[in-house]
Amino acid sequence: MSDPTSPDSIPPELSHGSGIRTPVRYYSSLQTEVRPIVPRGVAIGCGLVSATLLLLLFAGGALVGHLGLGRLMDPLLGRMSDELATMYTKDVTPQERKQLADEITRLRENIRSGRVSVASLDPVMSSLRTAISDQRITAAEADKLTRLVHDVNTAPAPNPHKQKK
């Protein structure tokens, strides 16, 4: 008795004479007889691109880990500070504007020197995002931002050698 899974055991009425390979014939044929779905160069190219992207991702993570995330926040705060200058409403006095600008400048200096932890920037960034979402900064928002940035600036410097329990 012949093997029911062999390609030759397919009844003639089920075989396709048009050259279309049935799954049984495809999987039972030799590797040299099977035509690949995509050219070999495409498969190699996609593999190289994905490996390169993974290497770039790891290198970027190592760079951020080495330089610190705070260094990336400094230019962002600078741009946000420039945008704030155009969003003040009329009820914000020039003195309040200067106080907020000075506190943000001090915060940027503290970030560059490592005296401010990245974790302490979270409330500042979320308050800034909320304040500028409507494209206007009121006196109350300016006062709140000034106090918040001042609190971050005057907090004790983080100790990188302190171990978490």
C-alpha positions in Angstrom: 0.0 0.0 0.0 1.3 3.5 -0.8 1.8 6.3 1.6 -1.4 8.5 1.7 0.7 11.6 2.5 3.0 11.4 -0.6 2.3 13.9 -3.4 1.7 11.1 -5.8 -1.2 9.7 -3.8 -3.5 12.8 -4.6 -6.4 11.7 -6.8 -6.3 13.2 -10.3 -9.6 15.1 -9.8 -8.1 17.0 -6.8 -4.7 17.8 -8.4 -4.4 21.0 -10.2 -3.0 20.7 -13.7 -2.5 24.4 -14.0 0.9 24.4 -12.2 -0.6 25.6 -8.9 1.0 23.7 -6.1 -1.2 22.3 -3.4 0.0 22.5 0.2 0.7 18.8 0.2 3.0 19.1 -2.8 4.6 22.3 -1.6 5.6 21.0 1.8 6.6 17.5 0.6 8.9 18.8 -2.2 12.6 19.3 -1.7 13.9 22.7 -0.6 15.6 23.3 -4.0 12.3 22.9 -5.8 10.4 25.4 -3.6 10.5 29.0 -4.9 10.8 31.5 -2.0 8.0 34.0 -1.5 10.3 37.0 -1.4 13.8 37.3 -3.0 16.7 36.4 -0.8 18.0 40.0 -1.0 14.8 41.4 0.4 15.0 39.0 3.4 18.6 39.9 4.1 18.0 43.6 3.7 15.0 43.6 6.1 17.1 41.6 8.6 20.0 44.1 8.3 17.7 47.1 8.7 16.0 45.6 11.8 19.4 44.8 13.4 20.6 48.3 12.7 17.5 49.8 14.2 17.9 47.7 17.3 21.6 48.8 17.6 20.6 52.4 17.3 17.9 52.0 19.9 20.3 50.4 22.4 23.0 53.1 21.6 20.3 55.8 22.2 19.4 54.3 25.5 23.0 54.0 26.6 23.5 57.7 25.6 20.5 58.9 27.5 21.6 56.7 30.5 25.1 58.2 30.3 24.2 61.8 29.8 21.1 61.7 31.9 17.6 62.6 30.8 17.9 66.0 32.5 20.3 67.1 29.8 17.5 66.5 27.2 15.0 68.4 29.3 17.2 71.6 29.4 16.6 72.6 25.7 13.0 71.6 26.0 12.5 74.0 28.9 14.3 76.7 27.0 11.8 76.4 24.1 8.9 76.3 26.5 10.2 79.4 28.2 10.4 81.2 24.9 6.8 80.2 24.1 5.6 81.4 27.5 6.8 84.9 26.8 4.2 85.2 24.0 1.3 83.7 25.9 0.9 86.0 29.0 -2.4 87.7 29.4 -2.6 91.4 30.3 -3.2 90.7 34.0 0.4 89.2 34.3 2.7 92.0 35.4 6.2 92.4 34.0 7.6 91.6 37.5 5.7 88.2 37.5 6.9 87.5 34.0 10.5 88.2 35.0 10.2 86.1 38.2 9.0 83.1 36.2 11.6 83.5 33.5 14.3 83.8 36.2 13.1 80.7 38.0 13.1 78.7 34.7 16.6 79.9 33.9 17.7 78.8 37.4 16.0 75.5 36.9 17.9 75.0 33.6 21.2 75.8 35.3 20.3 73.3 38.1 19.5 70.6 35.5 22.8 71.2 33.7 24.8 70.9 37.0 22.8 67.9 38.2 21.4 69.6 41.3 17.8 68.7 40.2 16.6 65.2 39.7 14.6 64.2 36.6 11.8 62.9 38.9 11.3 66.3 40.4 10.7 67.8 36.9 7.5 65.8 36.4 5.2 68.1 38.2 6.8 71.2 36.6 6.4 69.7 33.1 2.8 68.6 33.6 1.9 72.1 35.0 3.6 73.8 32.1 1.8 71.5 29.7 -1.5 72.3 31.4 -0.8 76.0 31.5 0.1 76.4 27.9 -2.6 74.1 26.5 -5.0 77.0 26.0 -2.2 79.2 24.6 -2.6 81.8 27.4 -1.0 82.2 30.8 -3.0 84.0 33.4 -1.6 85.7 36.5 -2.8 82.7 38.7 -1.1 80.2 36.4 2.1 82.3 36.3 2.1 82.5 40.1 1.5 78.7 40.4 4.3 77.9 37.9 6.7 80.3 39.7 6.1 78.7 43.1 6.3 75.2 41.6 9.6 75.9 39.8 11.0 77.7 42.9 10.2 74.7 45.1 12.0 72.4 42.7 15.0 74.8 42.6 15.2 75.0 46.4 14.8 71.3 47.1 17.9 69.4 48.3 20.1 68.1 45.6 19.7 64.4 44.8 22.4 62.1 46.2 23.4 59.7 43.4 25.2 57.4 45.9 22.2 57.0 48.2 20.8 53.5 47.9 17.1 52.9 47.7 15.6 50.6 50.3 
